Amino acid sequence: MARNWDVVVVGSGAAGLMACLELPPELRVLLLSKDSAPRSASRWAQGGIASVTRPEDSFTSHIEDTLRAGAGLCDQPAVELLVHQAPDCVRRLLEIGMAFDRDGPALSTTLEAAHSHRRVLHAQDRTGGALVEALEREVQGRDGLEQRRGVAALGLWMEQGRCVGLQVMEAGQIHCLKAGAVVLATGGGGHLFVHTTNPAMACGDGVVMAWQAGAELRDMEFVQFHPTALMLPGAPRFLISEAVRGEGAHLLDGQGCSPVADLPGGDLAPRDQVSRALARTMREQGVDHLWLDLRPVGKQRLEQQFPTILGRCRELGLEPTEEPIPVAPAAHYWMGGIFTDHEAATSVPGLYAVGEVACTGIHGANRLASNSLMECLVFSRQLRLLKLEPQALITADQFGPDCKPDRELALDLPPIEVLEQAIGKLRELCWWAAGVERCRRDLAPSLGRIRQQRRALEQDPNWQRFSSLRAGGEVGLKSESALGPVLKTKLEPELGKRFLTWHELHQRLVLAELVMEAALFREESRGGHFRTDAPASQPFWRRHSIQKRGPAGGGEHTIGTTPVDQPAQRDPPRGAQQT
Ligand SMILES: Cc1cc2nc3c(=O)[nH]c(=O)nc-3n(C[C@H](O)[C@H](O)[C@H](O)COP(=O)(O)OP(=O)(O)OC[C@H]3O[C@@H](n4cnc5c(N)ncnc54)[C@H](O)[C@@H]3O)c2cc1C
């Protein structure tokens, strides 16, 4: 793998792939993803992609639905950009062969929660799979692009306040890649919670790397909990798409009563309200799941429109055409993330973010169903405007071709089972303290515990040794001789896997700390964030939360607020920073 690129895109879900297609064609692009098998939240998306395509629908209606779901925290200009650009994205997808379902010659649309019109385009219940396959086919043909799987980004490389590359691990070796720009498309962080619809790689790596590099994070407390994940002991929390409720399925408790009867909109009320109604009913009735009855949809329609859901249920011994299936809420989507402007730029020069890792402001406090895939596409397409600044351009001979490992990093890490257990406990804690319902009494001590654990890990001599190699350190990175240890560090093969789990534990601790801090800070309830000790929305809190890292890079940081609709301020480079 060459060591210098115009742009490195990290993550090959919908956002990363679309970014690769849209980046100016003259740029040499490296596309990385840490998964070795093709897997991402994008591939798992079932329900569809929102866009106005029907004559009875309108931009105004899509904008209003998005703003209403966002509970006062959407940035309207970002929402307008999304809604107006969406039909153009659909045209682009059709051009590259995306196989949307059709009703005769027209595109078929379905209804999802809180949409006033049938505007969700789909490809059966594997819309994400079809989308990623179409994008991947196209990306393969892009000139000047190399794709590598099984490469994990560990941290960003900062020089004089700008991102100039990143540190990665491939096949047990740590390398540094130099880049004119880095685009983070690493997805969300739902896997921080023990109950989640997200794949394991959705653990917030991009947010943490950006935070460590000094980027501003926004609205980190806002997590969307999907009400209907399959809840079978020992089986992953497979998503049962809202689209089945759009087609007539409904929720039931053990006595056959509706747990959402009191909600305006009932089964199709906004996700946060349905999730809370389910969580409360489960608590009151002392059960760990409720039921979703898919029979009203009809066998034929289920077979036609939801083959993936049916297939998965049947694999697990359930027959949804004959009996209700067990469901419970699970972490699903992160509204917050790296604060980006309309051109996908973060507050760190040279660093861009697209997709679920970014907080563009379109989802506010709660995402409208099926807006997220469209957000991935629309904001990644904005990267066609990317212009590399002259100081970001890299000469081809800056790194020599010889990148064989020449040095071993001696680490004495805990066994992998111990590390995995620590991750498991952290996920339980996050669910317990920062899940569907939160309160100060649970958040404050959990935050203290997580902070302590993170600091203990950072004081460990292993971490110190690894940190001395970190790409973000300014020290020594400019002289050729000092580049050696950073560029060419080799770990024993078994240690490589252990190292990645250990590193992931650290990153998850940082992420959990950021989420808990933001959840504690916002003393009200709004959208996906519900505080049992502050259950009402407060006018003062119609503001975004913003977390920034202290300039010393020593862990001190600030949390504050900014008004809604305030465009991102993009400062010139601010001098040296550490990651
Ligand atoms: C089950 C499910 C169903 C959904 N259904 C819908 C739907 O119907 N409609 C809708 O609009 N949205 C839906 N969503 C949400 C939507 O799928 C996601 O928001 C969107 O796909 C995110 O895309 P992304 O490209 O940002 O990230 P992802 O698709 O998650 O891709 C992230 C990529 O980053 C890589 N990566 C992560 N960390 C690193 C690292 N450190 N180094 C290298 N690579 C890294 C991963 O390997 C992966 O390739 C659903 C989500 C889930 C989980």
PDBQT file of the ligand as one rigid body, heavy atoms in Angstrom, charges set to zero:
ROOT
HETATM    1  C1  LIG A 601     -30.026  -2.608  11.100  1.00  0.00    +0.000 C 
HETATM    2  C2  LIG A 601     -30.054  -1.208  10.586  1.00  0.00    +0.000 A 
HETATM    3  C3  LIG A 601     -31.048  -0.802   9.717  1.00  0.00    +0.000 A 
HETATM    4  C4  LIG A 601     -31.088   0.507   9.233  1.00  0.00    +0.000 A 
HETATM    5  N1  LIG A 601     -32.055   0.869   8.349  1.00  0.00    +0.000 NA
HETATM    6  C5  LIG A 601     -32.012   2.104   7.794  1.00  0.00    +0.000 A 
HETATM    7  C6  LIG A 601     -32.925   2.476   6.767  1.00  0.00    +0.000 A 
HETATM    8  O1  LIG A 601     -33.764   1.688   6.355  1.00  0.00    +0.000 OA
HETATM    9  N2  LIG A 601     -32.834   3.727   6.249  1.00  0.00    +0.000 N 
HETATM   10  C7  LIG A 601     -31.897   4.643   6.668  1.00  0.00    +0.000 A 
HETATM   11  O2  LIG A 601     -31.867   5.762   6.159  1.00  0.00    +0.000 OA
HETATM   12  N3  LIG A 601     -31.026   4.299   7.636  1.00  0.00    +0.000 NA
HETATM   13  C8  LIG A 601     -31.056   3.064   8.194  1.00  0.00    +0.000 A 
HETATM   14  N4  LIG A 601     -30.148   2.736   9.157  1.00  0.00    +0.000 N 
HETATM   15  C9  LIG A 601     -29.096   3.696   9.493  1.00  0.00    +0.000 C 
HETATM   16  C10 LIG A 601     -28.087   3.711   8.362  1.00  0.00    +0.000 C 
HETATM   17  O3  LIG A 601     -27.927   2.405   7.861  1.00  0.00    +0.000 OA
HETATM   18  C11 LIG A 601     -26.749   4.243   8.823  1.00  0.00    +0.000 C 
HETATM   19  O4  LIG A 601     -26.902   5.476   9.435  1.00  0.00    +0.000 OA
HETATM   20  C12 LIG A 601     -25.808   4.415   7.640  1.00  0.00    +0.000 C 
HETATM   21  O5  LIG A 601     -25.762   3.231   6.887  1.00  0.00    +0.000 OA
HETATM   22  C13 LIG A 601     -24.434   4.784   8.108  1.00  0.00    +0.000 C 
HETATM   23  O6  LIG A 601     -23.584   4.697   6.995  1.00  0.00    +0.000 OA
HETATM   24  P1  LIG A 601     -22.066   5.119   7.107  1.00  0.00    +0.000 P 
HETATM   25  O7  LIG A 601     -21.508   4.978   5.748  1.00  0.00    +0.000 OA
HETATM   26  O8  LIG A 601     -21.959   6.393   7.809  1.00  0.00    +0.000 OA
HETATM   27  O9  LIG A 601     -21.448   4.013   8.092  1.00  0.00    +0.000 OA
HETATM   28  P2  LIG A 601     -21.424   2.429   8.014  1.00  0.00    +0.000 P 
HETATM   29  O10 LIG A 601     -22.305   1.887   6.981  1.00  0.00    +0.000 OA
HETATM   30  O11 LIG A 601     -21.627   1.973   9.418  1.00  0.00    +0.000 OA
HETATM   31  O12 LIG A 601     -19.927   2.110   7.591  1.00  0.00    +0.000 OA
HETATM   32  C14 LIG A 601     -18.855   2.382   8.453  1.00  0.00    +0.000 C 
HETATM   33  C15 LIG A 601     -17.581   1.872   7.831  1.00  0.00    +0.000 C 
HETATM   34  O13 LIG A 601     -16.484   2.363   8.596  1.00  0.00    +0.000 OA
HETATM   35  C16 LIG A 601     -15.567   1.311   8.853  1.00  0.00    +0.000 C 
HETATM   36  N5  LIG A 601     -14.812   1.643  10.060  1.00  0.00    +0.000 N 
HETATM   37  C17 LIG A 601     -15.294   1.944  11.294  1.00  0.00    +0.000 A 
HETATM   38  N6  LIG A 601     -14.279   2.222  12.133  1.00  0.00    +0.000 NA
HETATM   39  C18 LIG A 601     -13.125   2.094  11.409  1.00  0.00    +0.000 A 
HETATM   40  C19 LIG A 601     -11.745   2.234  11.709  1.00  0.00    +0.000 A 
HETATM   41  N7  LIG A 601     -11.297   2.569  12.938  1.00  0.00    +0.000 N 
HETATM   42  N8  LIG A 601     -10.831   2.023  10.721  1.00  0.00    +0.000 NA
HETATM   43  C20 LIG A 601     -11.235   1.661   9.471  1.00  0.00    +0.000 A 
HETATM   44  N9  LIG A 601     -12.530   1.506   9.139  1.00  0.00    +0.000 NA
HETATM   45  C21 LIG A 601     -13.467   1.728  10.094  1.00  0.00    +0.000 A 
HETATM   46  C22 LIG A 601     -16.443   0.082   8.962  1.00  0.00    +0.000 C 
HETATM   47  O14 LIG A 601     -15.685  -1.079   8.796  1.00  0.00    +0.000 OA
HETATM   48  C23 LIG A 601     -17.428   0.359   7.819  1.00  0.00    +0.000 C 
HETATM   49  O15 LIG A 601     -16.849  -0.003   6.590  1.00  0.00    +0.000 OA
HETATM   50  C24 LIG A 601     -30.107   1.435   9.660  1.00  0.00    +0.000 A 
HETATM   51  C25 LIG A 601     -29.105   1.031  10.529  1.00  0.00    +0.000 A 
HETATM   52  C26 LIG A 601     -29.064  -0.282  10.994  1.00  0.00    +0.000 A 
HETATM   53  C27 LIG A 601     -27.975  -0.691  11.928  1.00  0.00    +0.000 C 
ENDROOT
TORSDOF 0
